[in-house]
Amino acid sequence: MVLRNLFIKSTLKHSQRRSCLLAFRQIHHARSCLSQTVKLWDQLPGEGGSKKKGLEELLGPLRAEKFAIPDPQQTVGHDHFDIAIVGGGIVGLATAREILKRYPNVTLAILEKEPDVAGQQTGHNSGVIHAGLYYEPGSQMAHTCVRGADLMYAYCKEHDLPVERCGKLVVACNEKEHEQVEKLYRQGTANGVKGLKIIDSKEITELEPNVKAYSALYSPNTGIVNYWLVGQCIANELRKSGRADIKTSFEAKKFDKTSDGKVKITGGEQIMDGPHLEITANKVITCGGLYSDRIAGLTGGDASKHKVVTFRGTYYQLKPEFRTLIKRNIYPVPSGGGIPVGVHFTPTVDARRGHQTIVGPGACITFSREGYRFFDFKIKDVWDNVMNSAFWAFALKNFGLSMGEVYRDLNKNAFLKSGQKYVPGLTGDMVEPSFSGVMAQVFEKGGIAASDFIVETNVMDGLILNVRNAPSPACTASFAIGEMVVDRAEQDWDWKEKVQ
Ligand SMILES: Cc1cc2nc3c(=O)[nH]c(=O)nc-3n(C[C@H](O)[C@H](O)[C@H](O)COP(=O)(O)OP(=O)(O)OC[C@H]3O[C@@H](n4cnc5c(N)ncnc54)[C@H](O)[C@@H]3O)c2cc1C
């Protein structure tokens, strides 16, 4: 140690000395923790392998194209479109892509209230490509998740986006939880998920030395990706087609039927009273995520049904020196209540956030539809929940779970405890705060979380179709959801004659 310090002092400048000592201290700290409890991998999935494009390399050309002045010949009409899509999250974008693929002459507009696409749920999530374990066989979720995962891997490969098929363990800590592992195995197999295997505690330790559990379901086809980047990439494909106009900072606030049977959408910048923006479209598809119920209400859909309740998922991340604690997705068995699948460990791909391991999310009720922090509060949003009987039914039925989530959101130790159940070496000084995401979940009568995607058709005399519920795994499934929505629209709208 003395020799090391002498070497540093005599050969390096002051600033270099500081960072060098800091690095040594971090390594020393990591080693001392390691010798007591945990073993670290050398790398996370995708690190150090064949060089993938960096974020700047990927986004540089995308940004340049986005801000280039469009060729007026190529740009679609300013205010009338064949189709308008409201909501530039991954569901709206993938649906738009599917329409352009199927109909070579159609023009469309995407209206997005934020200054950029993919900024809400699509930009704040775990980034997991789910294999299809959790969904009822025969459901749309099961079908679109399994198909969507294949399409997502293929899309990332085609566009050279970072993606890793790193696999996942769903761990059971005791015999009772093992029953759930067996159920997931049966369900996943029925859904057509490939490569599933139930493994015992010894095999778990061989795959992940820091995970201690009774048994686990191993899913090799689960992966990781950055959905925000996928969204940016789709948006640019749409722009490049010359048939899609992505209108950002355009919040759709009013929908009217015109005398010639089209839909007029009036809107403008969020919060602002003006200036008013206006477009018309032959048909409209809304994919409003956190606001899907309110938008449906504006279009004339049934606002009393499929009310959205929003939950914040807070993440921690492993500090750089501990980020290789695991190298696969490690999930507990589902917590019940129909809301997300519990605090898990997920390595991230090298896009936007770098190679890290995130730990989370919880599922804490929010006091604002965009409640990214605990104290974000909007009276209208709270009032909506107060008046929502399905929400009360859910909260009362799952009182312990709901309160536990609130407590966990506020208390780091309680949060960590959920992870320590199966990664016992995890300690408070290994993690630092990370980002949070807000998820939309529809609750039906009796407080049951809607367990499938919901599409509402025949709104405004059949001119509008609303996507009402698209919770996880809607990112994984997005390309397949796009196919499903366009299939539904084709059935209802007889597009071949009317849209083109
Ligand atoms: C914490 C968390 C973790 C998750 N983990 C995963 C995961 O690992 N894997 C997975 O597959 N899924 C995951 N999900 C689910 C997934 O992120 C969502 O299901 C998916 O992003 C939904 O996409 P969307 O396009 O419907 O919604 P969003 O991405 O929310 O997009 C809706 C868009 O509509 C816009 N909008 C709303 N109102 C208006 C209006 N009036 N006018 C114009 N625009 C409007 C919004 O600004 C937004 O951009 C997770 C979600 C969360 C929150």
PDBQT file of the ligand as one rigid body, heavy atoms in Angstrom, charges set to zero:
ROOT
HETATM    1  C1  LIG A 601     -41.582   0.671 -14.808  1.00  0.00    +0.000 C 
HETATM    2  C2  LIG A 601     -42.019  -0.071 -16.039  1.00  0.00    +0.000 A 
HETATM    3  C3  LIG A 601     -41.368  -1.237 -16.430  1.00  0.00    +0.000 A 
HETATM    4  C4  LIG A 601     -41.762  -1.910 -17.578  1.00  0.00    +0.000 A 
HETATM    5  N1  LIG A 601     -41.015  -2.950 -18.027  1.00  0.00    +0.000 NA
HETATM    6  C5  LIG A 601     -41.311  -3.507 -19.248  1.00  0.00    +0.000 A 
HETATM    7  C6  LIG A 601     -40.454  -4.485 -19.819  1.00  0.00    +0.000 A 
HETATM    8  O1  LIG A 601     -39.404  -4.804 -19.271  1.00  0.00    +0.000 OA
HETATM    9  N2  LIG A 601     -40.828  -5.056 -20.995  1.00  0.00    +0.000 N 
HETATM   10  C7  LIG A 601     -41.985  -4.711 -21.650  1.00  0.00    +0.000 A 
HETATM   11  O2  LIG A 601     -42.280  -5.289 -22.685  1.00  0.00    +0.000 OA
HETATM   12  N3  LIG A 601     -42.793  -3.754 -21.138  1.00  0.00    +0.000 NA
HETATM   13  C8  LIG A 601     -42.471  -3.134 -19.979  1.00  0.00    +0.000 A 
HETATM   14  N4  LIG A 601     -43.260  -2.134 -19.467  1.00  0.00    +0.000 N 
HETATM   15  C9  LIG A 601     -44.499  -1.782 -20.156  1.00  0.00    +0.000 C 
HETATM   16  C10 LIG A 601     -44.252  -0.873 -21.356  1.00  0.00    +0.000 C 
HETATM   17  O3  LIG A 601     -43.318   0.140 -21.071  1.00  0.00    +0.000 OA
HETATM   18  C11 LIG A 601     -45.573  -0.242 -21.778  1.00  0.00    +0.000 C 
HETATM   19  O4  LIG A 601     -46.561  -1.236 -21.787  1.00  0.00    +0.000 OA
HETATM   20  C12 LIG A 601     -45.458   0.361 -23.183  1.00  0.00    +0.000 C 
HETATM   21  O5  LIG A 601     -44.406   1.296 -23.208  1.00  0.00    +0.000 OA
HETATM   22  C13 LIG A 601     -46.760   1.015 -23.562  1.00  0.00    +0.000 C 
HETATM   23  O6  LIG A 601     -46.540   1.737 -24.747  1.00  0.00    +0.000 OA
HETATM   24  P1  LIG A 601     -47.602   2.827 -25.218  1.00  0.00    +0.000 P 
HETATM   25  O7  LIG A 601     -47.156   3.315 -26.528  1.00  0.00    +0.000 OA
HETATM   26  O8  LIG A 601     -48.958   2.245 -25.083  1.00  0.00    +0.000 OA
HETATM   27  O9  LIG A 601     -47.536   3.943 -24.073  1.00  0.00    +0.000 OA
HETATM   28  P2  LIG A 601     -46.537   5.181 -23.890  1.00  0.00    +0.000 P 
HETATM   29  O10 LIG A 601     -45.137   4.806 -24.122  1.00  0.00    +0.000 OA
HETATM   30  O11 LIG A 601     -46.869   5.764 -22.557  1.00  0.00    +0.000 OA
HETATM   31  O12 LIG A 601     -46.956   6.142 -25.051  1.00  0.00    +0.000 OA
HETATM   32  C14 LIG A 601     -48.168   6.861 -25.067  1.00  0.00    +0.000 C 
HETATM   33  C15 LIG A 601     -47.861   8.202 -25.687  1.00  0.00    +0.000 C 
HETATM   34  O13 LIG A 601     -49.064   8.933 -25.859  1.00  0.00    +0.000 OA
HETATM   35  C16 LIG A 601     -48.775  10.296 -25.633  1.00  0.00    +0.000 C 
HETATM   36  N5  LIG A 601     -50.035  10.987 -25.358  1.00  0.00    +0.000 N 
HETATM   37  C17 LIG A 601     -50.853  10.805 -24.280  1.00  0.00    +0.000 A 
HETATM   38  N6  LIG A 601     -51.925  11.611 -24.376  1.00  0.00    +0.000 NA
HETATM   39  C18 LIG A 601     -51.797  12.288 -25.552  1.00  0.00    +0.000 A 
HETATM   40  C19 LIG A 601     -52.612  13.267 -26.225  1.00  0.00    +0.000 A 
HETATM   41  N7  LIG A 601     -53.783  13.710 -25.721  1.00  0.00    +0.000 N 
HETATM   42  N8  LIG A 601     -52.171  13.760 -27.406  1.00  0.00    +0.000 NA
HETATM   43  C20 LIG A 601     -51.002  13.329 -27.950  1.00  0.00    +0.000 A 
HETATM   44  N9  LIG A 601     -50.199  12.423 -27.350  1.00  0.00    +0.000 NA
HETATM   45  C21 LIG A 601     -50.605  11.897 -26.177  1.00  0.00    +0.000 A 
HETATM   46  C22 LIG A 601     -47.812  10.255 -24.460  1.00  0.00    +0.000 C 
HETATM   47  O14 LIG A 601     -47.072  11.439 -24.333  1.00  0.00    +0.000 OA
HETATM   48  C23 LIG A 601     -46.966   9.046 -24.801  1.00  0.00    +0.000 C 
HETATM   49  O15 LIG A 601     -45.796   9.383 -25.517  1.00  0.00    +0.000 OA
HETATM   50  C24 LIG A 601     -42.876  -1.438 -18.333  1.00  0.00    +0.000 A 
HETATM   51  C25 LIG A 601     -43.537  -0.273 -17.933  1.00  0.00    +0.000 A 
HETATM   52  C26 LIG A 601     -43.090   0.428 -16.830  1.00  0.00    +0.000 A 
HETATM   53  C27 LIG A 601     -43.735   1.735 -16.492  1.00  0.00    +0.000 C 
ENDROOT
TORSDOF 0
